[in-house]
Amino acid sequence: MAKYIAQIIVLGTQVVAKAFARAVKQEWAASQEAARRAGGGQRGANRAAANSRTGMTLEEAQQILNVDGLQPEEVQKKYEHLFNINDKSKGGSFYIQSKVFRAKERIDEELSQNTAEASKKKEDPPKEGT
């Protein structure tokens, strides 16, 4: 009887260890893919920090507001429309309204980073001979 219990414990431990190893490999692959999509380098680090601060990726924010690019006028128009129709006093959902607000916040952060990068490039022209 003790022999069977020991075999069950050993087999159970092996199954759990294999599942854990598989989960770690999948998580590693997912994080590598996310880093690749973020662009790597300083830009990728900035994007990851923005995702962490707002709790939402840029792609998710664009899906919520139903915008394809980062045109400020289009983003503002979609934001105002979705925010107003989801007003709780009009029978809307506060949860959806808050998601719309956070999506706008995330896109605004990306736009400000892009503006800062563009102004930095203008201030620091490429050096000759490098």
Disulfide bonds with the S-S distance in Angstrom:
none
